[in-house]
Amino acid sequence: MSKGRLEGKKAIVSGGAAGAGGAASEIFAREGAHVAIIDIQEKVGVDLAKNICDKNGKAFFIKCDVSVEKEVKAAVSKINECFENRIDILFNHAGTVIIKPFLETTESEWDWMMNVNVKSMFLMTRAVLPSMVGKGGNIVNTSSISAVAGTPMEVLYCTSKGACHMFTRAIATEFREQGIRCNAVCPGFIKTAHGIRELKELRNYGVNVTEEDICRLQGRICEPEEVANAALFLASSESSFVNG
């Protein structure tokens, strides 16, 4: 029986309880990784970890708001205890979206968006990197096509994803000599609860994102497993020359 593409690896998936993050948790475990699922959705995360273990995979759940430094430090400390201070893969997937006219957005919404989408990536990466330095590792960040293509009603979201893009490139450059790679997946609209809500709210504001528009823009809507499979490729040795 052939080994999985992540056989023996120890991985963290933030926002890993549902949607594309949940798909990644399942696929990483199926490919042989021991997966630490981090999310604020406790019941969903606990159930997913149990389901993975019931299928002979290895996973556990830790509740954590990845935009809060204290919680991130505590979560990563627990994970390091379980993983014996070796983390091979970090998939920073946690994120959210705000859809409304720019002039109606507030400072608190700006702060929330940057905290959830960007600060969380900073906090998780900073907490995990010490366990990779000297051993190597792979970091995968979820960015978006919105990092390079502006969308009306999503100025805050697009700005946050642009920051994720450059964070990825800068981390890749700074840590490449230490055997640590950092890459981003940049999906379009995804068939998750998050993605369906985004489409619905954009349509409510008159943005052209009908099924016909989606077909024209990106061929079809993306399945969560397709995002997870892209993250799997970047987290595996198959992408050993892909960085930044």
C-alpha positions as CSV (number, residue, x, y, z in Angstrom):
1,M,0.0,0.0,0.0
2,S,1.5,3.4,-1.1
3,K,2.1,6.0,1.5
4,G,0.1,9.3,1.6
5,R,1.5,12.5,0.2
6,L,1.8,13.9,3.8
7,E,2.7,10.6,5.5
8,G,4.1,11.3,9.0
9,K,3.7,15.1,8.7
10,K,2.3,17.2,11.5
11,A,-0.1,19.9,10.3
12,I,-2.2,22.8,11.6
13,V,-5.3,24.0,9.7
14,S,-6.7,27.3,11.0
15,G,-10.3,27.8,10.1
16,G,-10.2,24.0,9.7
17,A,-13.6,23.0,11.0
18,A,-15.8,23.6,7.9
19,G,-15.8,24.8,4.3
20,A,-12.5,24.6,2.4
21,G,-10.6,24.5,5.7
22,G,-12.7,21.5,6.8
23,A,-12.0,19.8,3.4
24,A,-8.3,20.5,3.9
25,S,-8.3,18.9,7.4
26,E,-9.9,15.8,6.0
27,I,-7.7,15.6,2.9
28,F,-4.5,16.2,4.9
29,A,-5.4,13.5,7.3
30,R,-6.3,11.1,4.5
31,E,-2.9,11.7,3.0
32,G,-1.2,10.7,6.3
33,A,-0.8,13.9,8.3
34,H,-1.6,14.3,12.0
35,V,-3.9,17.3,11.9
36,A,-4.5,19.9,14.5
37,I,-7.8,21.7,13.7
38,I,-8.1,25.3,14.9
39,D,-11.4,27.1,14.7
40,I,-13.9,29.1,16.8
41,Q,-16.7,26.7,15.7
42,E,-16.3,24.2,18.5
43,K,-19.0,21.6,17.9
44,V,-18.3,21.4,14.2
45,G,-14.6,21.1,14.8
46,V,-14.9,18.4,17.5
47,D,-17.3,16.4,15.2
48,L,-14.9,16.7,12.3
49,A,-11.9,15.5,14.3
50,K,-13.9,12.5,15.5
51,N,-15.1,11.7,12.0
52,I,-11.4,11.8,10.8
53,C,-10.4,9.5,13.6
54,D,-13.3,7.2,12.9
55,K,-11.9,6.8,9.4
56,N,-8.4,5.8,10.9
57,G,-7.0,9.3,10.4
58,K,-5.3,11.3,13.1
59,A,-6.8,14.7,14.2
60,F,-7.7,16.7,17.2
61,F,-9.5,20.0,17.7
62,I,-8.6,23.1,19.6
63,K,-11.0,26.1,20.0
64,C,-9.2,29.3,19.3
65,D,-9.9,32.8,18.0
66,V,-6.8,33.2,15.7
67,S,-7.1,37.0,15.8
68,V,-6.3,37.0,19.5
69,E,-2.6,36.7,20.5
70,K,-3.2,35.1,23.9
71,E,-5.4,32.4,22.4
72,V,-3.0,31.7,19.5
73,K,-0.1,31.3,21.9
74,A,-2.1,28.9,24.1
75,A,-3.3,26.9,21.2
76,V,0.1,26.5,19.5
77,S,1.6,25.6,22.9
78,K,-0.9,22.7,23.3
79,I,-0.2,21.6,19.7
80,N,3.6,21.7,20.3
81,E,3.1,19.4,23.3
82,C,1.2,16.9,21.2
83,F,3.5,17.2,18.2
84,E,6.7,17.3,20.3
85,N,7.7,20.7,19.1
86,R,7.7,19.8,15.4
87,I,5.2,21.4,13.1
88,D,5.7,20.6,9.4
89,I,2.7,22.3,7.8
90,L,0.7,25.4,8.7
91,F,-2.4,26.2,6.6
92,N,-3.6,29.7,7.4
93,H,-7.1,29.4,6.1
94,A,-9.2,31.3,8.7
95,G,-10.9,34.4,7.2
96,T,-14.1,36.3,6.7
97,V,-15.7,38.9,4.4
98,I,-17.7,42.2,4.8
99,I,-19.9,43.2,1.9
100,K,-21.3,46.7,1.9
101,P,-20.7,50.1,0.2
102,F,-17.3,51.5,1.1
103,L,-18.7,54.8,2.4
104,E,-20.9,52.8,4.8
105,T,-18.1,50.8,6.3
106,T,-16.9,51.7,9.8
107,E,-13.5,51.8,11.5
108,S,-14.5,48.9,13.7
109,E,-15.3,46.8,10.6
110,W,-12.0,47.7,9.1
111,D,-10.2,46.6,12.3
112,W,-12.3,43.4,12.5
113,M,-11.5,42.5,8.9
114,M,-7.8,43.1,9.2
115,N,-7.7,41.2,12.5
116,V,-9.5,38.1,11.2
117,N,-7.9,38.0,7.7
118,V,-4.4,39.4,8.3
119,K,-3.5,39.7,11.9
120,S,-4.5,36.0,12.4
121,M,-2.0,35.0,9.7
122,F,0.7,37.1,11.4
123,L,0.0,35.6,14.8
124,M,-0.3,32.0,13.7
125,T,2.8,32.2,11.5
126,R,4.9,33.9,14.2
127,A,3.8,31.3,16.8
128,V,4.5,28.3,14.5
129,L,7.8,29.3,12.8
130,P,10.0,28.5,15.8
131,S,8.9,24.9,15.5
132,M,10.0,24.9,11.8
133,V,13.3,26.8,12.0
134,G,16.1,24.3,11.7
135,K,13.8,21.5,10.6
136,G,12.1,23.0,7.5
137,G,8.4,23.4,6.9
138,N,5.6,24.6,4.6
139,I,3.2,27.5,5.2
140,V,0.2,27.8,3.0
141,N,-2.0,30.9,3.2
142,T,-5.5,31.4,1.8
143,S,-5.5,34.6,-0.2
144,S,-8.0,35.3,-3.0
145,I,-8.4,36.5,-6.5
146,S,-9.6,39.6,-4.7
147,A,-6.0,40.4,-3.8
148,V,-5.4,41.4,-7.5
149,A,-8.9,42.1,-8.8
150,G,-11.0,44.7,-7.1
151,T,-14.7,43.9,-6.5
152,P,-17.3,46.6,-5.7
153,M,-18.8,46.4,-2.2
154,E,-15.6,44.5,-1.0
155,V,-13.0,47.2,-0.5
156,L,-12.1,46.0,3.0
157,Y,-11.9,42.4,1.9
158,C,-9.9,43.1,-1.2
159,T,-7.4,45.2,0.8
160,S,-7.0,42.5,3.5
161,K,-6.3,39.8,0.8
162,G,-3.8,42.1,-0.9
163,A,-2.0,42.2,2.5
164,C,-2.1,38.3,2.6
165,H,-0.4,38.2,-0.8
166,M,2.5,40.3,0.3
167,F,2.8,38.7,3.7
168,T,3.2,35.4,1.8
169,R,5.9,36.7,-0.5
170,A,7.9,38.3,2.3
171,I,7.8,35.3,4.6
172,A,8.9,33.1,1.7
173,T,11.9,35.4,1.0
174,E,13.0,35.7,4.6
175,F,12.9,32.0,5.5
176,R,13.8,30.3,2.3
177,E,17.4,29.7,3.3
178,Q,16.1,27.8,6.3
179,G,14.2,25.3,4.3
180,I,10.8,26.9,4.9
181,R,8.5,27.6,2.0
182,C,5.4,29.9,2.0
183,N,2.8,30.0,-0.7
184,A,-0.8,31.1,-1.1
185,V,-3.9,29.7,-2.7
186,C,-6.0,32.3,-4.4
187,P,-9.5,31.0,-5.2
188,G,-12.4,32.8,-6.7
189,F,-16.0,32.1,-5.5
190,I,-16.2,28.9,-3.6
191,K,-19.3,26.7,-2.9
192,T,-19.1,27.0,0.9
193,A,-21.5,28.7,3.4
194,H,-19.1,31.7,3.4
195,G,-19.0,31.8,-0.5
196,I,-22.8,31.4,-0.9
197,R,-23.4,34.2,1.6
198,E,-20.9,36.4,-0.3
199,L,-22.7,35.9,-3.6
200,K,-26.1,36.5,-2.1
201,E,-25.1,39.8,-0.4
202,L,-23.3,41.0,-3.6
203,R,-26.4,40.3,-5.6
204,N,-28.5,42.2,-3.1
205,Y,-26.3,45.2,-3.9
206,G,-26.7,44.7,-7.6
207,V,-23.3,43.3,-8.3
208,N,-23.3,41.1,-11.4
209,V,-22.6,37.6,-9.9
210,T,-25.4,35.5,-11.3
211,E,-24.7,31.9,-12.3
212,E,-24.1,33.1,-15.8
213,D,-21.6,35.8,-14.5
214,I,-19.8,33.2,-12.5
215,C,-19.5,31.0,-15.6
216,R,-18.1,33.9,-17.6
217,L,-15.7,35.1,-14.8
218,Q,-14.3,31.7,-13.6
219,G,-15.9,28.9,-15.6
220,R,-17.9,27.6,-12.7
221,I,-18.1,27.9,-8.9
222,C,-15.1,26.3,-7.1
223,E,-15.7,23.3,-4.9
224,P,-14.1,23.4,-1.4
225,E,-12.2,20.2,-2.0
226,E,-10.5,21.9,-5.0
227,V,-9.1,24.6,-2.7
228,A,-8.0,21.9,-0.3
229,N,-6.3,19.9,-3.0
230,A,-4.3,23.0,-4.1
231,A,-3.2,23.5,-0.5
232,L,-2.3,19.8,-0.3
233,F,0.0,20.2,-3.4
234,L,1.7,23.3,-1.9
235,A,2.1,21.5,1.5
236,S,3.6,18.4,-0.1
237,S,7.1,17.7,-1.4
238,E,5.6,17.7,-4.9
239,S,5.8,21.5,-4.9
240,S,9.4,21.7,-3.6
241,F,10.4,24.4,-6.0
242,V,7.3,26.5,-5.5
243,N,7.9,29.4,-3.0
244,G,6.4,32.8,-2.6
